[in-house]
Amino acid sequence: MQSRAAALVLVPAALRLLREAHPHLRVHVTHMEPERSLPALQARDFDLVLAEEYPGNRS
């Protein structure tokens, strides 16, 4: 399964489970390239980043 396809399956399922466990939690999902999202995570702009890395291609 390619990463984008995996995200399309895994993220909605994870969000459903999260909503069941924490119905008042607000979640915002943003698509962003790792070159921007990882520094934003370090700056605490995000609580979580899902990123991928391929052999020979470091972000």
N, C-alpha and C positions, 0 to 999 in steps of 0.2 A: 504494500500500500504506500503510495507516495505521501509525503508529509502534508501537503495541502488537503488531499483526500482524507488523510487520517484526522486532521483538524476538523474537517467538516462532519465527521462521524463522532469523534471523541468529545469535542467541546460542547456541542448541544447536550449530549448525554450527561456530561459532568455538570453542566449548568442546571439541568433538571434535578439531579440529585442534590445539588447545593440549594436549590430553591425549596425542595422538600424539607431539608434539614434546617434551613435558615430563611423562612419566607419573607422576612423584612430586610434582608440584605440586598443592597443595590449593586449590580455588577455592570460594568461597562467593558465591552470588548472592542479593541482597536487593532487593525492590521497595520503593521509597520515593519520595515526592514530591520534586521539585526543591528546594522550599523547605527541606527537611530534608537532602537528600542533598548538595547543593552546599556548604553550610557544613561538613558532615561530611567532605567531601573536603578542604577547606581545613584542617581540624583533623587531617588524616591518619588519620582513622578508616577511610577507604577508599583503595584505590590507583587506582580507576577509577570514574567515574560516566558513564552514558549518559543524557543528558537531551535534551529537545526544547524548542524555542522557536517559538511561532507569532507571525507579525507582529501587533503591537499587544498582545501578551500576554507581558510580560517577567517572569521569575521572579526 
